[in-house]
Amino acid sequence: MSAYHTWNAGPVVLQSGLTLPDATLAYVTHGTLNAARDNVIVYPTRYAGTHDDQPPLIGPGMALDPERYFIIVPNTLGNGLSSSPSNTHPPLWGPDFPMVTHYDNVMLQERMLRELWGIEEIRLVCGWSMGGQQSYHWAALFPDRVRAMSCFCGQAITAPHTHVFLEGMKHALTADAAFRGGYYKEQPWRGFTAQGRAWAGWALSQEWYRRECWRELGFSSLEDYLKRAWDGAYFPRDANDMLSLIATWQACDISANPLYNGDRDAALGAITAPSIIMPGRTDLYFPPEDNAAEVARMPNAELRVIDSIWGHYAGGGRFAPDTAFVDAALRELLA
């Protein structure tokens, strides 16, 4: 894990009604804040990811250029670096960690930007997967302060099919006898392996597997790929952290907050910032049809499909042509 900073927010009341008595956000920054404080890009993290997963889209000459912009990467609550089940003291530790929503995440991020740097205006907020869900929330909660938004391979509202898929992942992990209701003595390694094997079939497309693209990654067979790429994929993580993030993902609804009170049309319609929404053509979590229904209710948004066989990973910086596609869209929004 690369170095990061930690901001202590003190007591924070969550949407669940519970209070995190010592809430923290872990974050990194790239670049320098200008005197006008108007060169800010917010780039939140994905499921099971940290700030270390963001660099494919950050660099000199790219849209997210640290020589031009001040790029803030806040780690999502529950990811093990910001306040999470694994690093919170009893009685809110482990399986007793409170439910966190993206509204909680974004409101805490906004407060951090104001209190640490005096930032009021966001030039661009963007993200992949759960990071993209937070981008939607930023643009709806602060429509007068977000100048542009992009979500790649994510949604404003978690679809029922995605909810069911996540139920499978959750039960693959908790079925391990070592899980012990979340009060485990050691991490449930068999559950993590089961989760990895199950996730392998969802993260990448049927076409990707049909073409045996794992060979391009240096694996000798399908089983070699599953064994070495997926069986231990979640071993560096904490099981309760992963379940907390799944709960946040399942609860994602851009309108489930005091500003919109469940009115999804109003929440999506409030996003007036120019927005480019980029689903992957073969993404099994977030199909283009779901995003198309969201974009139809946004006044200044474009649906731009990533024509990729890399499934959900089309937005994750794994395949150079897909990364270039996303980078080009972000460059347009920043122009």
N, C-alpha and C positions, 0 to 999 in steps of 0.2 A: 504494500500500500504506500503510495507516494504521500508526501507531507500535505497536511491540510490545516485549516484554522477552525476554531470552534467558537461560536457566539452563544453566550448564555442569555436566555430570554427571561429567566426567572419563572414565576408561576404563570402557567398558561391554561386557560379554560378551553377545553376542546368541545366540539359539537356534541359529543356524547354526554356532556355535562360533568365529566370528570376533569380534574385538574392535574396537569403535570407540574409538580412543585418546582422542578429545576430543569425546564426544557432547554435543549441545546440544538443548534443547527451546525453541522459540519459543512464547510464550504472551501472552495478554492477560487482564485481569480486569475485571469490572464489579461495582460495589457494594463493600461493606465487610464484612470478616470480623468476626463478633460475638465477644464475650468467651468464649463457650462453644465457639467453633469448630464449631458444628453447623448453620450456615446455608449450607452449601457445595453448589453445583451444578457438576458437571463436564460439559462440552459439547464433545466432540472434533470435529475437522473431517472433511470428506468427501474423496472422490477429486477431485484437481485443485483443491481448495478451500483457503482459508486462514481465519483468524479474521475477515476482512472479509466472509465469506459468512454469518456467524451472526446478525447483527442483526435479521432479520425476526421472530425469536421472542424477542428481548430488549428490554425497555423497561418504563417505568412503567405499571402497571395490567395488565401481562401476567403469565402464570404465572412466567416467568423475569424477575422484577422486581428490578432492581439496588437498589431502595430497601429491599428485604427480604432479598435473598440475595447471597452472594458467589459470582459466576459465573466459573468458570475455563475458558478456551478454550485447550486445548493444541493446537498444530499437529502433525499427524501426521508421523512420521518419513518422509522422502522427498518432502515437499511443496515443498521449495525454501527453507523458512525454518528448520525444525528440521533436524537432520543429514540430508543428502541427497546424491545423486550430484553435484549441481552445486556444492556448497559444502564438500565434504570433500577434504582434501589427498591427493595420491598417497601410497601406491599404491592407496588405496581410493576413488578418484574415478571419476566417469563410469560406464562399464559394469562397473567392478570394485568398485563399491559392494556391500557384503554384503546378502544377503537379510534382510529385516526382517519380523517377524510382528506381529500385534496383541498377542500376549503380550508381545513386546518393548516395544511402545508403552505398554501399560497398566502394566507393571511400572515403567517409567521415569517415567510420570506419577504413579504412586502415591508413588514415592520423592521426586519434586519437591514434592508436596503436604506430605509429612512434613518434609522438610528446610527448605523455605522458610517454611512457616506452622504447622507442628506439627499438621496436620490428620489426624485419624484417622477421622472419621465423614463420610460423603457423604450428604447429604439426598436428592439425586437425581442420577443420571447418565443422560444422554439424548443422542440423536444421529440424524442423517439419513445413510442410505447407509453408507459406511465408518465414519462417526461412530457410527452405530447398532451396527455390528459391534463396535466398541470398548466400547460400553455393555454389550452382552451379556457381553463378557469381564470387565469390571469387576465385574459382579454375580455371576459365577461364581467369579472368583478371590478376591473379598473379600466373601463372602456375609454375614459378620457385621458388615460396616462400611457396606454400601450399603443405604440405607433404602427406596429406590424406583428403578425403572429403566424407561426407555421407549426403544424403537427404532422409528423411522419410516422405512419403505422401506429395510430392511436385513435381514440374516440372521445367525444365529449360526454357520452353516456354509455356505460358498459351494457352491451347487448345481452339478451337472455342466453343466447348460445355461448357467448364468452363466459358468462357466469357459470354455466353448466360445465364447460371445459375446466374452469378453475376449481370447481368442486372435485373433479377427478384428481387434480394435482394435490389438492389439500388432503384427500383421503389416501392417496398413495403414500404420503408422508406420515400421516398419523396412524396408519395401520401397523406400523412397526411396533412390536411389543415394547421396545426400548423407549418409545415416546412417552409412555406413562402419563398421558393427559397433559403433557407439556412440562411436567416436573421431572425431566430426565436427568440421569446421573452422567450420561455421556450423550453426544449427538446421535440421533437415530440414523446410523449410516445406511442400513438397509432401506429405510424409508427414503433417504436422499437418492439412493441408487434407483429405486422404483420411480421416483419423481423424474429423475433425469431420463430414464428410458421412455416414460410416458411423454415427457416434453419434447423429446427428439422427433416424435411423429407429428407434432404440432408446429414446431418452430420453422420447419422447412417444407417445401412443397412436394407433392407427389412427383412432379416433373423433375425436381432436383434429385430425388432419389432414383427415378427412372434413368436419368442420365449418368448415375453413379458419380455425382460431383464430389463425393468424399475423396475420390482418387486425386483430384486436383489439390486437395489439402494435405496429401501425403499419407493417406490411410490405405492399407492394402486390401481391405475387404469391408463389407458393411458391418460385420461384427467387430472388426478392429476399430471402426469409427465409433460405434456405440460404446464399446468398452473404454476406449481412451479419451473420447471427447465428451461423453455424456455420463458415464457411471459415476464419476467423481466431480461432476460440474458444480455441485452444490456443497461439496465437502468443506470449502472454506467459510461457509455461511452458518448461521444459527437457525435452527428449525423454527423457533418462535418468531424470529425476525421475518422469515419467509412467509409464515402464516399471517403475520400482521400486514405485510405488503399485499398479500392476496385479498385480505379483507378490505383494504383501502381500494384496491382495483375493483373488486366486486361492487363496492358502494359508489363508484364514480358516477356522478350525475351533476352536470353543470348547473342545474337549477335547484339542487337540494341545499339551500342556504337561506338566511334571512332576507337577502336582497331579492330573490326570485320566487321563493316559497313554492317550489315545484313546478313553476310555469316554464317548461322547456322552450317553448316558442319565444318567450320574452328573453330568456337567457341567451339563446343563440342569436336572436335578432338584435341584441345589445352589442354584439361584436361588430363594431363599425370599422375597426382597423383592417387595412388590406391583409388578406389571409390566403395562404396557399396550403391546402390540405392534401397530403400525399400518401394515400394508401398503397400498399403493394398489391399488384394484380393477383398474386397467389398467396396472400396472407390469410391464414386460416383463423386468426384471432379477430382481425379487423378488416373484413372484406370491403372492397370499394363501395358496395351498395349501401352499407351502413353510413359511411362518410358522405355519400351523395345525398342521403336524406337530411343530414345535418347541414351541409353546405347550402341546400335549397332554402334553408331558413335563415341564412346569414346574408346580410345585404352587400357585402364587399369581399366575397370569398370565391376562390377558384378550386375546383377539384382537379388534381393533376396526378394521374395514376403512374406509379413506378412499374414499368413493364419488365418485371424481373421474375425469375424462377426461384429466388432466394427466400420466398415466403415472408415471414415476419422480419427476418434479418435484412430485408431490402433497405430498411431504414437505419440499420445499426452499424454501418461502416465496415461490413465484412467483405464487400465486393466492390471494387473500384468504380465500375461504371454506375452502380446504384448511388454510391457516395457522390459522384460527380453530378448526377441528376439532382440530388437533394441540394448540393452546394449551389448549383445554378439557380434554383428557385429562391434560396435564401439571398443570393446575390441580387436578384431582381427586387426582393422586398426591401433590401437595404439601399438600393440605387436612388 
